[in-house]
């Protein structure tokens, strides 16, 4: 049993960033849908506004978890953290627009079932978010 635990731990450490991204990405996904449900169903907010609010709150959660647990940013100081946050939000806006475009292309133009289209679009967005975070936002982050 000890060998199995060591093997699992070694595998986790070898792929820690990717595994943590999947874990916290899943939590962000759940948070987004739960917030949307609360805003729309319980608070009777228009579904488009509920979508925007849940996305906005989820982006802040995703930034914190990506900064802290996934990419372990070393940036310090208000200016550096603000720049990092703005880059993160900018990238998430871009991938949200990508998702909307993919949904339009698949559902309206290709007549693919919206649930299938959503899964495909989410897969593309998750990969794009990871790549943008890795190469642009949290790349070799250093404190000042």
C-alpha positions in Angstrom: 0.0 0.0 0.0 2.9 2.3 0.8 4.3 1.8 -2.7 1.0 2.6 -4.3 0.6 5.8 -2.3 4.2 6.8 -3.2 3.5 6.0 -6.9 0.3 8.1 -6.8 2.0 11.0 -5.0 4.9 10.9 -7.5 2.5 11.0 -10.4 0.6 13.9 -8.8 3.8 15.9 -8.3 4.9 15.2 -11.8 1.6 16.5 -13.2 0.6 18.8 -10.4 -0.2 21.9 -12.4 -2.4 20.1 -14.9 -4.2 18.1 -12.2 -4.8 21.2 -10.1 -6.1 23.0 -13.2 -8.6 20.2 -13.8 -9.7 20.1 -10.2 -10.2 23.9 -9.8 -11.6 24.2 -13.3 -14.2 21.7 -12.4 -15.0 23.6 -9.2 -15.3 26.9 -11.2 -17.6 25.1 -13.7 -19.8 23.9 -10.8 -19.8 27.4 -9.2 -20.8 29.0 -12.5 -23.8 26.7 -12.9 -24.9 27.0 -9.3 -24.7 30.8 -9.3 -26.6 30.9 -12.6 -29.3 28.7 -11.1 -29.6 30.8 -8.0 -29.7 34.1 -9.9 -32.2 32.9 -12.5 -34.4 30.6 -10.5 -34.4 31.9 -7.0 -33.8 35.6 -7.6 -35.7 35.7 -10.9 -33.0 37.6 -12.7 -33.1 37.6 -16.5 -31.1 34.6 -17.9 -28.7 36.9 -19.8 -27.9 39.0 -16.7 -27.7 35.8 -14.6 -25.2 34.4 -17.1 -23.1 37.6 -17.0 -23.2 37.7 -13.2 -22.3 34.1 -12.7 -19.5 34.3 -15.3 -18.1 37.5 -13.6 -18.0 35.9 -10.1 -16.6 32.7 -11.4 -13.8 34.5 -13.2 -12.7 36.0 -9.9 -12.8 32.6 -8.2 -10.9 31.1 -11.2 -8.2 33.9 -11.0 -7.7 33.2 -7.3 -7.4 29.5 -7.6 -5.2 29.6 -10.7 -2.9 32.2 -9.1 -2.7 30.4 -5.8 -3.0 26.6 -6.5 -2.4 26.0 -10.2 0.4 28.3 -11.4 1.5 29.5 -7.9 2.2 33.1 -9.0 5.0 34.9 -7.3 3.8 38.3 -8.4 3.6 40.7 -5.5 2.7 44.4 -5.2 -0.6 45.9 -6.1 0.5 47.0 -9.6 1.7 43.6 -10.6 -1.3 41.8 -9.2 -3.6 44.2 -10.9 -1.9 43.7 -14.2 -2.1 39.9 -13.8 -5.8 40.1 -12.9 -6.5 42.4 -15.9 -4.6 39.9 -18.2 -6.6 37.1 -16.7 -10.0 38.8 -17.2 -9.0 39.9 -20.7 -8.1 36.3 -21.6 -11.4 35.0 -20.1 -13.4 37.6 -22.1 -11.6 36.4 -25.2 -12.4 32.8 -24.6 -16.0 33.6 -23.6 -16.3 35.3 -27.0 -14.7 32.2 -28.6 -17.3 30.0 -26.8 -20.2 32.2 -28.1 -18.8 32.0 -31.6 -18.4 28.3 -31.5 -22.0 27.9 -30.1 -23.4 30.1 -32.9 -21.5 28.1 -35.6 -22.4 24.7 -34.2 -26.0 25.3 -33.1 -27.3 28.0 -35.6 -25.3 27.2 -38.7 -24.5 23.5 -38.4 -27.7 22.5 -36.5 -25.8 20.5 -33.8 -27.6 19.8 -30.6 -26.9 22.7 -28.2 -25.9 20.3 -25.3 -23.3 18.6 -27.5 -22.2 22.0 -28.9 -21.8 23.3 -25.3 -19.6 20.3 -24.4 -17.4 20.8 -27.5 -17.2 24.5 -26.9 -16.3 24.1 -23.2 -13.5 21.6 -24.1 -12.0 24.1 -26.5 -12.4 27.0 -24.0 -10.8 25.0 -21.2 -7.8 24.2 -23.3 -7.6 27.8 -24.5 -7.8 29.1 -20.9 -5.0 26.8 -19.8 -2.7 27.8 -22.7 -3.4 31.5 -22.2 -2.8 31.3 -18.5 0.4 29.3 -18.9 2.0 31.3 -21.7 0.6 34.8 -21.1 -0.7 35.4 -17.6 1.2 33.3 -15.1 4.4 32.8 -17.2 7.5 32.8 -15.0 5.7 35.2 -12.6 8.2 36.9 -10.2 7.6 39.3 -7.4 8.9 42.9 -7.4 
